[in-house]
Amino acid sequence: MKKRHLLIAGLACMMILGACNNDDAGSSGQAVVEVDGHEISDAEFVDMLKERYGEAILQELVQRHLISQAADSVEIPQEEIDEELETFKSQIGVETDDEMLDALSNQFGITVENKEEFVNEYILPPLVLEKLAVEGVEITDEEKQAYFDENRDSLIEVEASHILVEDEETAEEVLDRLEAGDDFAELASEYSVDPSAEANNGDLGFFGKGDMVPEFEEAAFNMEIDEVSEPVESTYGYHIILVTDRKDSYEELEEKIHDTLMRERSRTQEEVLRDLLAQADINVLDDQFEGLFDLPDAPPVEDTPEIDGEDASDEAEDQAEDADENAEEEDES
């Protein structure tokens, strides 16, 4: 699902809306800026914002209202809300609620009174859409087992760490130190040219097939747990790989299978929003935005000529007789 995208898009739209609704710059004709003696009024400013971004903002406001109404029928666990909130904090580089509120004001130009208001306005809408998208979708144990049996090879995941160096000589030096008993994570921090190594000590976590470059993947998926590879050359340099875990049983992969099947069978957020719009009574009062919420008509269904049973039977008999006559003519020739 595209929760992050919706959240950031919402913040961007609210930034623009905030500019339009700025108390210090209404549409009174007051000048916003003066350039070489020429004044640009707040009315010109707001009109241009409306012309360039008005449709996006209006769609955002309508969608938020519809999602808010739909939220009454959706139950979202508090832990999911907390997880999304922490993820957002991480994305903007803050840790506390107060730091987040300051960042919203300074980076996005958005003022909210408290965390609860931010959650209601920005965290909950994507979660509500996600719940609506999977509404009515059920996955049985039999379906998950069947999917596992058919796709086992592509589902397997490996957990590994690596040390990436630029040349084979350095890779051999690292291997010698590993054989001498040095710690893999410490060597990754010391030697690896992977930009993330300083933060994660070379730990790549779990990954599936297709997530890594082919040379790395082939080596990692053919190694045993706790095995260290010989230098593996790729376009990035030379990797020394340590496999630390593996998921290849149904029990270990059941959650991944469930999520995959849910994604395949659920509606997209766009489809959910389209359905909400279709069910809503929207009356556009500004001529500039006339037709903005009109949904395209479904393609017409072609009329099927009605043939009663007797006529259909006669027609079938006639076709059969014609076929027999044609066959006889071919035999005679």
Phi, psi and omega in degrees: 000163186251055183296315183298319182298317181295319180298311181294321178298320179296319178297318180297316180296322180290331174299314181293318179298323178298322178294321180293327185261010182304126182298333182275354182220070177281196180258045185270353183094001178293143182288139175265320181210154177238127182237113180049043178086352179263126181268137172252117187279161177295332177295317177298317181300310182293322179298320179291320176300317180296318181293317186276324187237001186302317182298315181297317181294316181296318177299318179299315181295317179295315180299318180297321178295316181294321178294320179299319177295317182291336183298336181296336182261006185240136177252122181242118180300144182300326181295329177291320178296314180297321180296317179295322180295316179294323178297317179296317178302316180298320182295326181260006172076035177233166182241320185259165178297318181297319178296323179295316180297321177296317180295321178300320180288315186281321185270325186248352181068028183245127179250120173238148186291323185200178181299320183300319179295319179296317179301314182295324185274327191234329181274316184293318183307312178296325179292322177297315178299320180297318179293319179295327182295328183258005181301128178085354180273126179234138179241122181271161177299323180296321179293320178293319179295319179297319179296320178298315182297324183277336188232023188305313184300321182279347182271338185304138178236147179236141172254131184209161170239159178212158173240118182256123178233167188275334184222162184293327180299316178293323178299318178294324177298317178296317178300319179300319181289325176295318179294334178278356176106004179293152183285134183298314183297320180293321178292324177298317179295326183279318190257326193295136176265004173293124184304333183274352187297325181298326182272324186245006179054034176086358182288120181262353184069198178276143176213156180253181179290136183096352181274337183242167176297151188306317183297318180294314181300313182301318180292310186296320184281355177248015180254157175271162177297137181074007177274142177252133184278163165286167179304129180248117183274135174220184179294345182268342183141218181244127181255138165248120190251136172240115177274125185250342179196170184206138174243112179220003178262161180300317182299320181288332185255001185302316181297318178297318179296316179300313180297321180297313180294324178296318179297320182293326188259345182278163175281156173281163177299324179298320179292322178297312180298321179298318179294320178297318178295320182295329182274347185272154175261100185247124180241105182280122185260350180256121183302331181299331185249019179299132179084000184299327184252014176287131178264141179298143179292149175292147180300139182295144177270125182293137179292135177262123181300134181276130178233122181287166187302320183293315181296320181296320180295315179300319182295321180295320179296318179299318180295322180294318179297318179299319181295319180296317180298319180296320181295319180296319180298321180293322180295319181295325181283000000 
